[in-house]
């Protein structure tokens, strides 16, 4: 559980740090402070990640639980619909390509067979 709390808090920190890094990276000792913060989160003595998770993250997630569940259901439905739509489109494209290839190869085969004379065809041994 401790590691789960750490990774959730660390992921949130990294997500926000992506945007804030552009604005405050010029601040003196920014990278040293950031490193100290990560060590504080990770340390078993300070239990910083556990503190932040229990104080901020868990209450927020608990308040928004119904909304999160609703978004997950919507995403699952949309994902299924999207996969069906792309699957149909892919099958249609594959069928079209197969028909076109068959039509082209049939014409080439017929032209190839026409180029043989009947004498050439009789010289082919009959396997039957």
N, C-alpha and C positions, 0 to 999 in steps of 0.2 A: 504494500500500500504506500509505503514511503517513497519508493521509486516511481510509482504511478503519479503521486502528487508532484514529485520533482519534474518529471517529463512533461506533465501538463503545464505547470508554471513556466518551465523553460521554453516550451513551444509558444506559449503566449508572449513571453518576453522576446523571443526571436521574431515573432510576427510583428510586434509593435516596434522592435528595434530596427527593422527593415526601413520603416518610414522615418522614425525619429533620428536615425543615424545620419540622414542627409541634412537635418536641421541643426543638430547639436554636436556633430563630430569635431567641430572647430574648438569646442570648449576645452580648456586646459585640463589635463589628466583624465580626459573622457575615457580612453581605453583602459587606464588603470582602475578607474571607478567601475567600469563595466566588468572587468575581470574580478574585482573584489566582490561585486554583487553576485556573480555566478558562483564564486567560492562560498559566499554566505548562503546561497540557495542550497548548495551541495553538502555543506558541512553537517555532520551528524550532531555536533555540539550546539549549533545555532538553530538547526531545523528551520531554516528560512523558507524553504519551499512549502513545508507543512504549514507553517504559520500563514503564509500568503494564501495557500489553497483553502484552508479552513476559514480564514477571515473574509476573503473576497470571491474566490472562484466558486466554491461550493454553494454559498448562498445565491449567487447569480444564476448558476445552473439550476438550482432548485426552483427559483422563481420562474425561470423560462422553460421548465421541463415540458409543459404541454405544447408550447410553440415549437420547441426542438423536435418533439415527436411528430408533430404535424408536418414540419418541413421534411423529415426523414421519409414519411409516408408519401408525400408529394414527389420527392426525388425518386423514390423507388418506382412509382407509377410512371413518371416521365421517362425514367431510364428504360423501363420495359417497352413503353410505346416507341421510344427512339430506336431501340434495338430491333423491334419488329419492322419499323419503317425502313431502316437501313438494310435489314435482312432482305426485305422484299425488293428493294432497289438493287441490291447486289445480285440476287437471283435473276432479276430481269436482265441486268447487264450481262451476266454469264450466259443466260439463254440466248440473248441476242448475238453475242459473240460466237457461240457455238453454231447457231443457225447460219451466220454469215460465213464462218469458216467452212462449214459443210457445203454451202452453196458454191463457194469459190473452189473447193477441192473437187466437188462433183464436176464442175465445168472443166477443170484441168484434167481430171481423169477421163472424161468423155473425149476431150481433144486428143489426149494421149492414145486412147484406144482407136480413134479414127485414123491416126497416123499409121497404124499397122495395116498392112494389106492382109487379105484373107490367107495368102500363102504363108505370111509370117505367123499368123495365129495357128495354122495347121501344124507348123513345125514345133510348137510347144507340146511337150509330151502330156498326154492325158492321164491324170492320176486315177481316174475312176476306173 
